[in-house]
Amino acid sequence: MGMLATVINGLALQDALESLGCETRLLTAIRWTAWPSRIIRRRARRHLEKGRIVLLAAGTGSPFVTTDTAAAQRALELEADILLKATRVDGVFSDDPEKNPHAILYRELSYHAVREQNLRVMDPTAIAQCMEHDMPILVFNFKKKGTFSAPSTASASAR
């Protein structure tokens, strides 16, 4: 159900981006008899080369792998510039800001600090993969209006 939920979210994000005039492709790790297409690394790279936004859904298609780890793995496979992590809060905090109003927002952190402080921004496997390959992570609040707008100049994106 979780993998299917990510496909539904991908469809919603695709619709929102296309309403802004962005060309997108939704690829999933689950086999379908019809659209959306299955994730194939070379196909995804080709879409990126053509300037399309590629949305990846359904994790890896395997059990016991979180969507965080799947996102890190796919970002590395596709040689993305950055991994975008959408969440309900404004970034990485010292504690859960929804439960602790005194939690401190960090503007920038090292992977080592995330691991040493056991910050729960992503699962440990995803953090380790990004750290090993020096993949930057941008954590943002997907509920905050104006977080993203139609691309017109260079912006932080996963290519």
N, C-alpha and C positions, 0 to 999 in steps of 0.2 A: 504494500500500500504506500509505503514511503517513497519508493522509486516512482510509482505512478503519480504521486503528489508532485514530485519534481517536474514531471512532464507537464502536468496541468499548470504549474507555475511558469514553466518555460513557454507554454502557449500564451499565457497572459502577458508575460514580458515581451514576447515577440510581437503581439498585437500592439502593445504600448509603444514599442520602438518603431514599428512600421507606421503607426499613426503620426509619428514625428518625421517621417520620410526616410527612415533608415532601412537599408536592405539587410535582411536577416536570413539565417538558416538555423532551424532547430534540428539538432542531431541527438539521438538517444542511444543508451547502452542496451536497450531492450529491443528484441526483434519484433517488427510489426509487419503485417502483410501489406500495409500501405503506409502512407506518410505518418509521422515524420521519419526521416532516413536514419539508418543506424550509423553510429559513430565509426568512421573509418579515417584514420589519421591523415592519409594523403588527401582525401576529399575535404576534410576540415581545413587543412593547410591551403588547399586551392581556393576555397571560399574566402579565407583570410587574405590571400594574395589578390583576390578580386575586390577587396575592400569591404566585404560583407561582415556583419556582426554575426559571430557563430555562438549560438546558445547550446550548451551541452546539458542534457538531462538524464535522469535515471541512474546517477552514480556510475559505478563500473558494471552494473548488472550482476554483481556477485554479492552474496550475503557476507556479513561481518566486516564490511568496508563502509565507513561513514561517508556522507556526502562531502565532508571536509577533505578527507583523504582522496576521494575521487577527484575533487576540484584541483587539489595540488598535483595529483598525477597527470590529469589532463592538461593543466597549465604547463607542466614540464614537457609533456609529449609534444605539445604544439609550439613550444618555445615562446610562450607568452612573455610580455614585458613585465606583467604584474598580475597577481591574483586578487580579485575583488571579492570580499566577504561581506555579504549583505546581512544585516542583523537589525534588531529592534532598538538598539541604543547607538549613541554617537561615536563609538570607537571601543578601545580596550580600556577597561577600568580595573582598579585594584580589587574590587569586589563587585558583586551583582548590583548595579545601580537601581534596579527595580525593587530590590529588597533593602539595600543600604544607601540611604540618601547622602552619606558621607564618603561614598566610594570616590576615588580619585581617578580622573580621566588622564590617561597617558597620551601625549601628543606623538611620541615616537618611542619605540622599544626595540631592543635587540632580541633575537631568537633565544639567546641564553637567558635573558631576563624573564621572558615568557615562561620558559621551562623551570627556572629556579624559583620563581614566585608562584608556580602552578596556576598561571592565569588561564582561564577556561575560554579563551577566544576561539580556539579550534582544538580538535583532538590532537593528542601528542604525536601521532604518526604523521599527520599533515604538517605540523610545525617542524618535525624532524626532516621531512622531505624538502620543505622549502628552505630550511637552514642549510641542508647538505648541498643544495643547488643554488643557493643565494637568490631565491625567488622572493621579491618583495611582496608584501601583503598589505592591502588597503582595506581597513574595516570601516564600514559606513552604515548609517541608519537609512534603511530603505523606505521608512515611513515619513522621513523628513521631506517636505515639499521643496523642490528645486535642487535636490541632490544631483540629478542628472538633467541635462537639457540636450536638445538636438545638437549633434556635433557640427562645429563650424571651424574650430581651431584645434590645435593639439590639446588633448586632455588625457587624464589618467584612465586608461582602459587596457583591457587584455588583448590588445591589437585590434 
